[in-house]
Amino acid sequence: MGRLFASLLVCEISLGIATAQDARVLAVENIVQSSTGGGWKPAGTGQSLAVGDRIRTRQRSRATLKLTDLYTMRLKQFTTVQLTRGLFEDDKSKLDLKGGAAFYF
């Protein structure tokens, strides 16, 4: 019984850490798409993005992402970003910007 409880506790803590590293889509203007390992699909407000996911904006489109409690990122048109673990680590800030323009605030 004790081992089962310890295993469940470790799983719960691991899930909590993974969820804390999710980015969230705050705003979408015009055509914004995300890819979670497959093809591109329309992104929506409130959508969660995990490490490895990609998001892109098309012509005359913008998106706002909440990366952490301290950082928000705005994507301009024709921008493609892949979320990397470095976005969520204080000592290794890293953004995989494939193209376009992105602003932190």
C-alpha positions as CSV (number, residue, x, y, z in Angstrom):
1,M,0.0,0.0,0.0
2,G,2.9,2.4,0.9
3,R,4.6,1.8,-2.5
4,L,1.4,2.4,-4.4
5,F,0.8,5.7,-2.5
6,A,4.4,6.8,-3.2
7,S,4.1,5.9,-6.9
8,L,0.9,7.9,-7.2
9,L,2.5,10.9,-5.4
10,V,5.5,10.8,-7.7
11,C,3.1,10.7,-10.8
12,E,1.1,13.6,-9.4
13,I,4.2,15.7,-8.8
14,S,5.5,14.9,-12.3
15,L,2.2,15.9,-13.9
16,G,2.1,19.1,-11.9
17,I,5.6,20.0,-13.2
18,A,4.6,19.3,-16.8
19,T,1.4,21.3,-16.5
20,A,3.4,24.3,-15.0
21,Q,5.6,24.3,-18.2
22,D,2.7,24.7,-20.6
23,A,2.3,28.0,-22.4
24,R,-1.2,29.3,-23.0
25,V,-2.7,31.2,-26.0
26,L,-4.1,34.4,-24.7
27,A,-5.2,36.1,-27.9
28,V,-5.6,35.2,-31.6
29,E,-6.2,37.6,-34.5
30,N,-7.0,36.2,-37.9
31,I,-5.2,33.0,-38.9
32,V,-3.1,31.4,-36.1
33,Q,-2.2,27.7,-36.3
34,S,-0.6,25.2,-33.9
35,S,1.1,21.9,-34.4
36,T,1.3,19.4,-31.6
37,G,3.3,16.8,-33.5
38,G,1.0,16.4,-36.4
39,G,-0.2,18.8,-39.0
40,W,-1.2,22.4,-38.5
41,K,-4.6,23.1,-37.0
42,P,-6.4,26.4,-36.0
43,A,-5.2,27.7,-32.6
44,G,-7.7,29.1,-30.2
45,T,-7.8,31.3,-27.1
46,G,-7.1,29.4,-24.0
47,Q,-5.3,26.6,-25.8
48,S,-2.4,25.0,-23.9
49,L,1.0,24.4,-25.7
50,A,3.6,22.1,-24.3
51,V,7.3,21.8,-25.0
52,G,7.9,20.7,-28.6
53,D,4.6,22.2,-29.9
54,R,4.8,24.9,-32.6
55,I,2.6,27.9,-33.3
56,R,2.6,30.1,-36.4
57,T,0.8,33.2,-37.6
58,R,-0.2,33.9,-41.2
59,Q,-0.6,37.1,-43.2
60,R,-2.1,40.0,-41.2
61,S,-2.3,37.8,-38.1
62,R,-1.1,38.0,-34.5
63,A,-1.1,35.9,-31.4
64,T,-0.3,36.5,-27.7
65,L,1.2,33.7,-25.6
66,K,1.5,33.5,-21.8
67,L,4.8,31.7,-21.3
68,T,5.2,32.0,-17.5
69,D,3.8,34.1,-14.8
70,L,6.4,36.8,-15.7
71,Y,6.6,36.5,-19.5
72,T,4.1,37.1,-22.2
73,M,5.1,36.9,-25.9
74,R,3.5,38.6,-28.9
75,L,3.9,37.1,-32.4
76,K,3.6,39.3,-35.4
77,Q,2.5,38.1,-38.9
78,F,4.5,35.3,-40.6
79,T,6.0,34.1,-37.4
80,T,6.7,30.5,-36.4
81,V,7.9,29.5,-33.0
82,Q,8.6,26.1,-31.4
83,L,8.4,25.9,-27.6
84,T,11.6,24.6,-26.1
85,R,12.4,23.6,-22.5
86,G,14.7,26.7,-22.4
87,L,11.7,29.0,-22.5
88,F,10.7,27.8,-19.0
89,E,14.1,27.6,-17.4
90,D,15.5,30.8,-15.8
91,D,19.2,29.9,-16.5
92,K,18.8,28.9,-20.1
93,S,16.5,31.3,-21.9
94,K,16.1,30.1,-25.4
95,L,13.6,30.8,-28.1
96,D,13.4,28.7,-31.3
97,L,12.2,31.4,-33.7
98,K,11.9,29.8,-37.1
99,G,11.0,33.1,-38.8
100,G,9.1,36.3,-38.3
101,A,9.0,38.7,-35.3
102,A,8.3,38.0,-31.6
103,F,8.3,40.4,-28.6
104,Y,8.6,39.6,-24.9
105,F,6.9,41.7,-22.3
